[in-house]
Amino acid sequence: MLISLFTGILVWTPLAKVSLYIDDGAWKRFREQVFARHGTLRRLSDEVEGLICSEDIEGILALGAKKVGISIERGLTPSGIKKFRPKLRGAVAENIVRQMRDQRHAGRLPRQ
């Protein structure tokens, strides 16, 4: 996206190209709305970006956490999220599978 500053300098902001799977009917309706609003589809990306930026992700996460009984404050941080992450019990599946493969190769377990 190109942004014009008051000084007359043009600044290039990095963009990400993404692929999404969206219901055909919903996408068609969205395109029609963008066309009705702007008279062109050249603003399609701007409209999608605006919708993404308008989402209150923290609010949605706080509401979900409240529903499952976790009290959290607004302003989630990675360390705050880690604190509530479930702890693993027992051995990691990767290690168990490795042990089984080693036993199979040693001839102690049948192939099937």
N, C-alpha and C positions, 0 to 999 in steps of 0.2 A: 504494500500500500504506500502510495506517495503522499506525504504530508507537507503542506506549504506552511512555513513559519512566518511570523510577522516580519522577519528580517529579509524575506524573499529567498531564503535558502530552502532547497528541497531536500528532504531527508527520506531515505528508504528504510522502512521498517520491515523486518523479516516476516515472511508469511509461511504458513504450513499448508501443503496440499494434502487433502484427506479424501478418503473414499468411504462412503456411507451406504448402507443398505436401508432404503426407506420404502415404505408401501407406495406403490405406483399412484394410487388415488390421492393419498395425502400429498405426495410430491407435486402432482398435477394441480391440486387446489392451491398449494403454496405458491407455485409459479404464477398461477392466474392472479393471485392476490398481489404479488410483487409487480406484475405487469400492470394491473389496474392502478396501483399506487404510483408507479414511476413512468409508465408508458414504455418501458423497455425491460429486458431481462439482464441488462448489464449491471444492475445493482443487486443481483441475486446473492452473490457472496457477501456483500455488505449486510443484507438482511439476515442471513444465517448467522454471521458473526455477531450482529446485534442481539439476536435471540440467545446465543450462547452466553454473551456477556451479561445479559439481563437475568440469567438464572441465579438464584441465591443458593449456591451449592452448600455453603455452611449451614444455612437455615434448614435445608432438606436433611442434611446429615444430623443436625441437632434434633430434629423432629423424629427421625428414625431411631436415634439413640434413646430418646425419651420413651418411645414405644416399647423398646426391649428392656427398659429399666436402668439405663446407664445415664447418670447425670453428668453432663458436660457443659462447659461454658462455651459461648460463642468465641470464635477466634481459635479454631483448632490448629494445632501445630503437629508436625510429624512425631515429636517425642510424646505429645499428649495422646495421639492415636496409638502409638506403640504400647503405652501403658495399659490400654484396654484390650489389646490383641490377645486372643486365646493362647495359652501356653501348650506346647506339644507334650503329649504324654507318651512315654515309651520311646523306642528306637525310631529313627527316621526310616521311612519306607525304602529309601534308596539303599540304606545299609542292610536291611533285611533281604531285599532282592539280591544284593551282591553276595551275601552269605549263601543264599540258596543256589545261586549260579556256581559259586565256588564248590559247594558240596556236590552239585550235579556233575561238574567237570572232574571232580575227584572220584566219581563213580558211586557215591553214597546215596544219590537220589536217582530215580528213574527219569527218563526224558519226558514221559507223559504221564 
